Amino acid sequence: MLNFRNTNILFVSLLGLIVWQHITQGVSLWSYLVLVFIYSLILFYGCYYIGSNFFMPVICSLKTSKKIIAITFDDGPDASATPQILDVLKQHNVPAAFFCIGNRIAGNEAILKQIHEQGHIIGNHSFSHHFWFDLFSSAKMLDDLLRAKQLIRQTINLSPQLFRPPYGVINPNLRKAIIRSGMVPVGWSVRTMDTVINDEQKLLNKITSRLNPGAIFLFHDTGAATISALPLFIEQAKAQGYEIVRLDKMLNLQAYA
């Protein structure tokens, strides 16, 4: 299995082989550069493809033949979009998971409580969601996670157990922070790209074509296209025989510690 540990063992062995050949037979410096380049590509894949499980196991779907799916939202709470999405979910009697950013809670506490009171779950999506979050030290990442966790607990009296990495990026520092936090990392199997697709029909076509048993859909409760496409997606999913279940129920996980 391709993971960080096995990759390091393999490339240290290859480096040793190249050094030995360099000493005994002489090899081009290009051999070292090619090795570093390939190693960097694999690390990039491991960091930026959340389903790779390269640094640690991340739950991105459920292996099942049952026609069940889960809907999740990132980057809220948003004062405008989140209440509209909650209305859509309520009208269609559909549960969801909201991975919230800590620094967006202040002033939106009532929305966070509404999410919880309407039967949805709230997950941790970091406090800052900083552009350079991936370059933080492990200690700084942990502090960021715990700040978000504390704010959520102060608002709904529950500590979120599920964590979704900002930008879906995992690296060794974040792995340490997640383990120390005691939270469970959760990704997705279908990235809707609703932050860049502004056309409702194009978005709808993309997500309905990705319907499959055990899928986890990643939306964002921040945009107009998501709000308009969501009810149509729910209707089409149900018409195809899919049941939309709450993320923690589908994955058999504890939503709160």
KEBASE-78576 format. One record per residue: residue in one letter; x, y negated, z of N, C-alpha, C in turn. Coordinates in steps of 0.02 Angstrom, whole numbers, padded with zeros to 5 digits, always signed. Layout:
N
aXYZXYZXYZ/...
This chain:
257
m+00042+00060+00000+00000+00000+00000+00044-00063+00000/l+00026-00110-00043+00065-00172-00048+00048-00218+00010/n+00095-00228+00056+00086-00275+00111+00153-00308+00126/f+00153-00354+00173+00212-00394+00188+00270-00350+00211/r+00256-00304+00256+00308-00261+00284+00339-00217+00230/n+00297-00183+00192+00323-00138+00140+00360-00176+00086/t+00335-00236+00069+00369-00277+00019+00438-00297+00042/n+00445-00318+00105+00510-00337+00132+00558-00279+00132/i+00534-00220+00151+00577-00160+00152+00602-00146+00081/l+00557-00148+00033+00575-00134-00036+00627-00184-00062/f+00614-00249-00051+00657-00300-00080+00724-00306-00043/v+00726-00290+00021+00791-00286+00056+00832-00229+00028/s+00799-00173+00013+00834-00116-00017+00860-00133-00086/l+00818-00168-00126+00840-00188-00193+00897-00239-00189/l+00893-00284-00141+00947-00333-00133+01012-00298-00114/g+01007-00248-00070+01066-00210-00051+01097-00174-00111/l+01053-00147-00154+01077-00113-00214+01112-00161-00261/i+01083-00220-00270+01114-00270-00314+01182-00293-00286/v+01185-00304-00221+01248-00325-00190+01301-00271-00199/w+01281-00208-00189+01329-00152-00198+01354-00149-00270/q+01308-00157-00318+01329-00157-00389+01372-00218-00405/h+01356-00274-00373+01396-00334-00383+01468-00323-00361/i+01476-00289-00304+01543-00277-00277+01580-00225-00317/t+01545-00173-00338+01579-00116-00370+01584-00123-00446/q+01533-00154-00476+01532-00155-00549+01527-00226-00577/g+01502-00271-00535+01491-00339-00559+01424-00346-00594/v+01382-00390-00569+01318-00402-00601+01308-00477-00609/s+01265-00495-00654+01250-00565-00666+01211-00595-00607/l+01223-00659-00595+01184-00694-00544+01110-00696-00560/w+01094-00685-00624+01024-00682-00644+00987-00626-00609/s+01021-00574-00591+00989-00518-00555+00960-00541-00489/y+00998-00584-00454+00974-00611-00391+00914-00658-00402/l+00919-00699-00454+00866-00747-00468+00801-00711-00487/v+00807-00659-00527+00748-00620-00547+00716-00587-00487/l+00758-00561-00442+00732-00528-00382+00694-00578-00339/v+00723-00637-00329+00691-00689-00289+00626-00712-00322/f+00626-00718-00387+00567-00740-00424+00510-00690-00416/i+00524-00626-00424+00473-00574-00417+00447-00572-00345/y+00492-00578-00297+00473-00578-00226+00427-00637-00212/s+00444-00696-00240+00403-00756-00230+00333-00748-00260/l+00329-00716-00318+00264-00705-00349+00220-00660-00306/i+00250-00608-00278+00212-00563-00235+00188-00599-00172/l+00232-00640-00142+00212-00678-00083+00155-00727-00100/f+00159-00758-00157+00107-00804-00179+00040-00768-00185/y+00042-00709-00216-00018-00668-00222-00046-00650-00153/g-00002-00630-00108-00023-00611-00041-00054-00669-00002/c-00026-00729-00011-00051-00788+00025-00117-00812-00003/y-00124-00815-00069-00179-00851-00099-00236-00806-00123/y-00228-00739-00122-00283-00695-00137-00306-00664-00071/i-00360-00690-00043-00380-00671+00024-00398-00597+00030/g-00417-00566-00025-00435-00496-00024-00376-00449-00029/s-00316-00476-00032-00256-00433-00040-00239-00394+00023/n-00260-00420+00082-00241-00390+00146-00165-00384+00152/f-00130-00431+00124-00058-00427+00120-00025-00438+00189/f-00048-00488+00225-00019-00503+00290-00058-00472+00347/m-00123-00463+00337-00165-00433+00389-00232-00414+00357/p-00269-00368+00387-00335-00351+00359-00383-00409+00364/v-00416-00424+00309-00467-00476+00307-00529-00445+00275/i-00586-00450+00309-00647-00419+00284-00677-00463+00230/c-00683-00437+00169-00707-00478+00113-00771-00449+00081/s-00791-00390+00101-00852-00359+00075-00866-00297+00116/l-00922-00266+00101-00940-00203+00133-00944-00149+00080/k-00910-00094+00091-00915-00037+00046-00981-00001+00060/t-01028-00007+00015-01093+00022+00024-01128+00030-00043/s-01176+00074-00045-01217+00082-00105-01284+00047-00096/k-01298+00024-00034-01360-00010-00020-01358-00080-00052/k-01415-00101-00077-01418-00167-00111-01428-00221-00058/i-01374-00234-00023-01374-00287+00027-01316-00335+00013/i-01327-00398+00027-01275-00449+00018-01279-00498+00076/a-01226-00537+00085-01225-00590+00136-01207-00656+00103/i-01239-00709+00127-01226-00777+00102-01189-00817+00157/t-01136-00850+00137-01098-00891+00185-01086-00960+00156/f-01077-01008+00201-01064-01077+00182-01003-01103+00219/d-00960-01139+00184-00901-01169+00214-00906-01245+00213/d-00866-01276+00258-00849-01347+00256-00900-01394+00289/g-00955-01368+00316-01002-01411+00351-00981-01420+00424/p-01024-01450+00464-01090-01474+00444-01089-01541+00408/d-01133-01547+00359-01138-01608+00320-01206-01640+00335/a-01206-01704+00351-01267-01737+00373-01322-01736+00320/s-01303-01735+00257-01353-01737+00203-01369-01667+00177/a-01317-01629+00158-01328-01566+00123-01351-01509+00170/t-01322-01504+00229-01336-01446+00272-01410-01441+00290/p-01444-01495+00311-01515-01489+00326-01557-01466+00266/q-01538-01488+00206-01575-01466+00146-01565-01392+00134/i-01504-01368+00145-01491-01297+00137-01528-01256+00190/l-01530-01282+00250-01568-01248+00303-01642-01244+00285/d-01669-01296+00254-01739-01294+00233-01750-01239+00181/v-01704-01233+00133-01710-01181+00082-01708-01112+00113/l-01661-01101+00158-01655-01036+00191-01718-01020+00232/k-01745-01070+00265-01805-01060+00305-01865-01043+00262/q-01871-01078+00206-01927-01065+00160-01926-00995+00132/h-01865-00968+00123-01858-00901+00093-01844-00848+00145/n-01845-00867+00209-01834-00820+00264-01768-00782+00254/v-01715-00818+00242-01649-00789+00228-01599-00813+00280/p-01561-00767+00311-01510-00786+00359-01443-00798+00324/a-01400-00837+00355-01335-00852+00326-01283-00863+00381/a-01221-00870+00360-01166-00886+00406-01136-00953+00383/f-01124-00997+00432-01096-01062+00418-01028-01067+00452/f-00975-01070+00411-00907-01079+00438-00892-01154+00440/c-00893-01181+00500-00892-01253+00509-00823-01280+00526/i-00811-01341+00503-00749-01377+00517-00759-01418+00580/g-00714-01410+00628-00721-01441+00693-00728-01516+00691/n-00688-01549+00649-00690-01623+00650-00751-01652+00616/r-00795-01609+00590-00858-01632+00561-00917-01621+00608/i-00903-01596+00668-00956-01582+00715-00979-01646+00750/a-00930-01688+00769-00948-01750+00804-00997-01792+00763/g-01054-01807+00793-01107-01844+00758-01156-01798+00723/n-01138-01735+00715-01182-01686+00683-01199-01628+00729/e-01195-01641+00794-01210-01588+00843-01281-01561+00835/a-01328-01605+00819-01398-01583+00811-01405-01534+00753/i-01365-01545+00700-01367-01500+00642-01338-01432+00661/l-01283-01433+00699-01253-01370+00721-01302-01331+00763/k-01337-01365+00808-01387-01332+00850-01444-01305+00807/q-01462-01342+00755-01516-01320+00710-01496-01256+00673/i-01433-01253+00651-01408-01192+00619-01418-01132+00665/h-01396-01141+00727-01401-01087+00776-01473-01070+00793/e-01515-01120+00804-01584-01109+00825-01625-01076+00770/q-01606-01086+00707-01643-01055+00652-01619-00984+00637/g-01574-00957+00679-01555-00887+00673-01495-00873+00630/h-01459-00924+00609-01398-00914+00571-01339-00910+00620/i-01282-00888+00595-01223-00886+00638-01174-00940+00618/i-01134-00960+00667-01084-01012+00656-01015-00981+00664/g-00972-00991+00615-00904-00967+00617-00855-01025+00620/n-00792-01008+00633-00738-01057+00640-00702-01065+00573/h-00697-01127+00550-00661-01140+00487-00604-01189+00499/s-00578-01188+00560-00524-01231+00584-00552-01298+00607/f-00513-01337+00643-00534-01403+00664-00521-01455+00609/s-00461-01453+00580-00441-01506+00534-00453-01490+00461/h-00448-01427+00442-00449-01408+00371-00400-01452+00333/h-00343-01465+00364-00293-01511+00337-00266-01486+00270/f-00250-01533+00226-00223-01515+00160-00159-01474+00167/w-00119-01490+00219-00056-01454+00231-00062-01402+00286/f-00122-01379+00299-00133-01331+00352-00088-01270+00345/d-00078-01247+00284-00038-01187+00272+00035-01195+00292/l+00057-01257+00301+00127-01270+00320+00134-01283+00395/f+00079-01281+00432+00082-01290+00504+00121-01233+00536/s+00150-01246+00595+00179-01193+00634+00123-01149+00662/s+00141-01090+00684+00091-01045+00713+00057-01076+00774/a+00097-01110+00816+00069-01142+00876+00020-01197+00857/k+00036-01236+00806-00008-01290+00785-00072-01263+00754/m-00065-01208+00717-00124-01176+00688-00170-01150+00743/l-00140-01118+00793-00180-01091+00849-00217-01147+00885/d-00183-01203+00897-00215-01260+00930-00273-01285+00888/d-00264-01286+00823-00316-01309+00777-00377-01264+00781/l-00365-01199+00781-00420-01150+00785-00458-01156+00852/l-00420-01163+00905-00450-01165+00971-00489-01230+00983/r-00467-01285+00952-00505-01348+00958-00573-01341+00925/a-00575-01309+00867-00639-01299+00833-00683-01252+00875/k-00652-01200+00901-00689-01151+00942-00720-01185+01003/q-00682-01229+01034-00706-01264+01094-00765-01310+01078/l-00760-01346+01022-00814-01392+01004-00879-01354+00989/i-00872-01297+00955-00931-01257+00940-00962-01231+01005/r-00919-01207+01050-00943-01182+01115-00978-01237+01155/q-00951-01297+01153-00981-01353+01189-01050-01371+01161/t-01060-01356+01097-01123-01376+01064-01177-01323+01070/i-01159-01259+01063-01211-01207+01063-01201-01157+01120/n-01152-01169+01163-01138-01126+01221-01118-01055+01201/l-01089-01048+01142-01064-00984+01119-00997-00995+01084/s-00951-00947+01092-00885-00952+01061-00883-00911+00997/p-00872-00942+00940-00871-00904+00877-00815-00853+00875/q-00831-00794+00851-00782-00740+00847-00756-00731+00776/l-00792-00757+00727-00773-00748+00657-00738-00811+00631/f-00683-00800+00595-00642-00856+00571-00630-00848+00496/r-00638-00903+00460-00622-00904+00389-00565-00954+00378/p-00509-00932+00350-00451-00976+00340-00466-01033+00292/p-00442-01093+00308-00448-01149+00260-00417-01130+00193/y-00453-01143+00140-00431-01128+00071-00423-01053+00059/g-00439-01012+00108-00432-00939+00100-00361-00915+00099/v-00316-00955+00128-00245-00938+00126-00223-00906+00192/i-00189-00849+00186-00160-00815+00244-00084-00813+00236/n-00048-00828+00289+00025-00821+00289+00047-00796+00357/p+00112-00781+00366+00133-00753+00431+00117-00796+00491/n+00122-00862+00484+00106-00906+00541+00032-00902+00559/l-00012-00901+00508-00083-00897+00523-00101-00828+00551/r-00068-00777+00527-00080-00710+00554-00068-00710+00629/k-00012-00739+00651+00003-00742+00723-00051-00781+00760/a-00072-00837+00731-00122-00879+00764-00188-00843+00771/i-00209-00808+00718-00272-00771+00720-00270-00716+00773/i-00216-00680+00774-00209-00626+00823-00212-00654+00894/r-00176-00709+00906-00175-00739+00973-00243-00768+00992/s-00281-00790+00942-00347-00819+00956-00399-00765+00973/g-00386-00705+00951-00433-00650+00963-00491-00649+00915/m-00489-00692+00863-00544-00695+00815-00534-00645+00758/v-00587-00634+00720-00587-00587+00664-00588-00626+00599/p-00538-00617+00555-00538-00654+00491-00588-00624+00441/v-00627-00667+00410-00677-00646+00361-00669-00687+00298/g-00666-00653+00242-00660-00688+00178-00724-00684+00138/w-00718-00668+00074-00775-00664+00029-00756-00620-00030/s-00805-00596-00066-00793-00559-00128-00815-00598-00189/v-00859-00647-00179-00882-00689-00234-00873-00762-00216/r-00827-00795-00251-00816-00866-00241-00857-00903-00293/t-00908-00939-00271-00956-00968-00318-00927-01027-00357/m-00875-01058-00331-00845-01117-00362-00895-01174-00365/d-00940-01177-00316-00992-01229-00317-00965-01298-00300/t-00902-01304-00282-00873-01370-00270-00849-01402-00336/v-00844-01362-00388-00822-01389-00452-00873-01380-00508/i-00920-01334-00499-00973-01324-00549-01032-01367-00530/n-01046-01418-00569-01099-01465-00553-01164-01450-00590/d-01161-01404-00638-01220-01386-00677-01256-01329-00642/e-01319-01341-00625-01358-01292-00587-01363-01225-00624/q-01379-01226-00689-01388-01164-00727-01323-01126-00734/k-01268-01162-00746-01203-01130-00752-01184-01096-00686/l-01197-01130-00630-01182-01101-00565-01226-01040-00553/l-01289-01045-00569-01335-00989-00559-01315-00928-00600/n-01297-00939-00663-01276-00884-00706-01214-00850-00678/k-01167-00890-00652-01105-00862-00626-01118-00817-00566/i-01159-00841-00519-01167-00803-00457-01214-00743-00465/t-01265-00749-00506-01310-00692-00515-01275-00635-00552/s-01227-00652-00595-01190-00600-00631-01144-00561-00585/r-01131-00588-00526-01085-00555-00479-01121-00518-00423/l-01186-00510-00430-01224-00473-00380-01202-00400-00379/n-01182-00376-00321-01165-00306-00313-01171-00287-00239/p-01184-00224-00224-01195-00204-00155-01136-00221-00109/g-01151-00251-00052-01100-00267-00002-01062-00330-00015/a-01083-00370-00064-01046-00432-00081-01056-00486-00029/i-01003-00525-00019-01007-00585+00024-00997-00645-00022/f-01048-00689-00024-01046-00747-00068-01022-00808-00029/l-00975-00844-00059-00948-00905-00030-00979-00966-00064/f-01021-01002-00027-01047-01066-00049-01018-01121-00004/h-01035-01183-00020-01016-01240+00022-01078-01283+00033/d-01090-01300+00096-01149-01342+00110-01130-01415+00106/t-01109-01433+00044-01086-01502+00033-01109-01532-00033/g-01139-01492-00079-01152-01519-00146-01223-01509-00170/a-01243-01551-00218-01311-01551-00245-01325-01488-00287/a-01275-01465-00325-01285-01407-00368-01301-01345-00325/t-01268-01339-00268-01281-01283-00223-01353-01285-00198/i-01375-01344-00179-01443-01351-00151-01495-01332-00203/s-01486-01352-00265-01536-01338-00317-01532-01266-00342/a-01472-01237-00344-01464-01168-00369-01481-01115-00317/l-01473-01132-00253-01481-01082-00200-01550-01048-00200/p-01606-01085-00203-01671-01050-00202-01680-01005-00262/l-01655-01025-00320-01660-00984-00381-01618-00921-00373/f-01559-00928-00343-01516-00870-00332-01550-00820-00285/i-01579-00846-00231-01613-00803-00182-01670-00765-00216/e-01709-00800-00256-01766-00769-00290-01742-00715-00339/q-01689-00729-00376-01664-00680-00424-01633-00620-00389/a-01598-00632-00334-01569-00577-00297-01623-00531-00270/k-01675-00560-00243-01731-00520-00216-01767-00484-00273/a-01775-00517-00330-01808-00486-00387-01770-00424-00412/q-01703-00425-00402-01662-00368-00422-01656-00315-00367/g-01694-00325-00314-01696-00274-00261-01646-00283-00206/y-01614-00341-00203-01563-00353-00151-01595-00383-00089/e-01570-00360-00032-01589-00389+00032-01531-00433+00056/i-01547-00494+00076-01495-00539+00102-01496-00534+00178/v-01441-00509+00205-01437-00498+00277-01384-00543+00307/r-01388-00553+00373-01340-00596+00406-01272-00562+00406/l-01220-00602+00396-01152-00576+00388-01132-00529+00443/d-01143-00548+00506-01121-00506+00561-01159-00440+00563/k-01222-00442+00543-01262-00381+00542-01238-00334+00486/m-01223-00362+00428-01201-00322+00372-01134-00289+00387/l-01089-00326+00419-01022-00301+00433-01017-00266+00500/n-01071-00267+00539-01072-00237+00606-01017-00267+00649/l-01016-00334+00652-00968-00371+00691-01004-00413+00744/q-00968-00430+00796-00994-00476+00846-00981-00548+00822/a-01034-00587+00816-01027-00655+00792-00996-00700+00844/y-01006-00684+00908-00981-00726+00962-00946-00683+01015/a-00894-00713+01044-00856-00675+01094-00892-00676+01161/
